[in-house]
Structures are given as structure tokens and as C-alpha cells.
Amino acid sequence: MIDPYQALGVAKGASDKEIKSAYRKLAKELHPDKNKDNPKATERFSDVTRAYDLLLDKEKRAQFDRGEIDGEGNPTAPFGFGGGGYQRRPAGQQHDFGNAGADFGDIFEGLFGGGGVAGSPFGSRQRSAPPPKGANVAYRLKVEFTAAASLQKQRITLEDGKTIDLSLPKGVEEGTQMRLSGKGRPGPGGSGDAIVTIHINPHPFYERDGDNIRLDLPISLKEAVEGAKIKVPTVDGPVMLSIPAGSSSGKTLRLKDKGFHGKSGVRGNQLVTLMIVLPEKDEKLAEFVKNWNPKDNPRASMGV
């Protein structure tokens, strides 16, 4: 069982900023795209992502610190049922896909819900209520950032063991809920529903901005000065991007229709911000700059 603080290498009193910084560093190193032949790195990536999710959730972090849940979010005795995250649950309880821990979900609905008594306790019969449906079952589905942006189908296994391919809706975002009619628990009046809550995993270098995706792209000084055509990652795969000659750090270029699919059907863009990266040691560059006297003042617009 992982300890989320140890997984991220942060102290128990770490701030959200320290947690985000530690995760970003580890995620870049361990991301599955960079470790296709290293299953241990992929497993570690899942551990640090699970730790990141728990520690940034103030309520779950507090529960963990009090010993009420373990590092995977599962209740610990006497708060839970003593089982792991994928054991048979009481009716209506939440199930998790991906790398999140379980929580109580709708357990009380499952134990106590389901329709009233057909007759009065004093012998005055009322009209019979319709037979109750079975309990709903809650699921929490972890989706990779790139998969959510490109609406890749997600395969999930329901409580009864049946596997389905779930089509993500346009406009999907953190917390989106999908209702799968009749996929819950059976009952006298028919089966209940499956309620799937979507959680989108953070990405090492993409950031969501509405339906757009932002990316800081490192480029060399030569590429910035002379211009270049370079390969750029997108959620749909790499594409070629033209860098205009004389580009400065902070210049933003647009890749159309490479963002998230919006609810209206219009897809967002990928906004690429150029970041010039200088070599740590380059004697020729240092000598050139030493003898170079640029005419333009880059701070002229600030009045200095």
C-alpha cells in the first residue's frame, strides 16, 4: 500500500504548490509515452498520479492524515468493510476504474432505498406502489488527458463482470457524469442505473484552458532567429509547426482543432507558447553576444 507523501517525495505538511511541482517532475520522467518498454515506470506513474489526486483533495487528504482511508483512498477499519478497492460492494457503493481509491458512494441508498410499504400498518390498505427498481451503482472512471481531449472510447468492466466500451461525450470535463440506463443492480421493477463520474488525469506538459489546450514549447535560439519547421506534440499525435523568423519567447502560435471537443460540436485549439532555451555552455555564442550591440531596446515600451 503506497504512502502518497512518500510516493511524491514530499513532507506531510507540503503545500499544494510543492505537491504540484513534485508531481510534474515525476510525471515527465515516468509518463507511459516515454516508458513504453518499462512496465515498472508505468506502474510508478500510476502510483504518483494516485498520490497527487489524493493529496490535492483536501477532504481525502485530511481523511488519510487521520487514518480513515489508506493511500489508495479505501476506507480503513472501522470506517470501511475491510476489503480492497475491487471486492464485491454493498448495494449502491461506488466502484473505481483507473488509479483512484474507492469511497462510500450511494451505500445508504443501496441499503435502505427502494420504495415504500404496500399497506398501512393499521390495516387500511393503500393502492399498491410500483415495484422498486434495483439500486444504482456508482463508478469513478480515470481518463488520460489525451484520451479525454480526443474522445477515445474507454473500456470498463461493470460490477456483474460485463465489459462495455464507453463513448465519452462532447464537452467532457472533470466531474462529468454519465448515466448508463439499466446497468445497475437488478430489482423487482427492473435494474437500476450505472452512474459513471469522469476524472481526467493531469498531463505533464499540456494544460486545459476551456476547450483549448496550452503547451509551452522549448525551441533553440537558432530556430527562433532563423525560423524553422519543427515537430510538435498534440493530443492527436505530432504535427509540423512553422516558427516565424525572429520569434521571441512568449510568442503564441495556434494549431487549429487540436483541443477538446466542445459541447457545441466546435473543437478548441492548441495554443503553443514558444520558450527559447539557451545552451548552458557555448563559447561561440558567448563570444558573439559579447561583441554584439543590438540597436533595439526591448524595454522601450516600459519607458526605461
Buried (B, 14 or more C-beta within 10 A) or exposed (E): EBEBBEBBBBEEEBEEEBBBBBBBBBBEBBBBEBBEEEEEBBEBBBBBBBBBBBBBBEEBBEBBEEEBBBBBBBBBEEEBBEEEBEEEBBBBBBBBBBBBBBBBBBBEBBEEBBEEEEEEEEEEEEEEEEEBBBBBBBBBBBBBBBBBBBBEEBEBEBBEEEEBEBEBBBEBBEEBEBEBEEBBBEBEBBBBBBBBBBBBBBBBBBEBEEBBBBBBBEBBEEBBEEEBEEEBBBBEEEEEBEBEEEBEEEBEBEBEEBBBBBEEEEBBBBBBEBBBEEEEEEEEEEEEEEEEEEEEEEEEEEEE
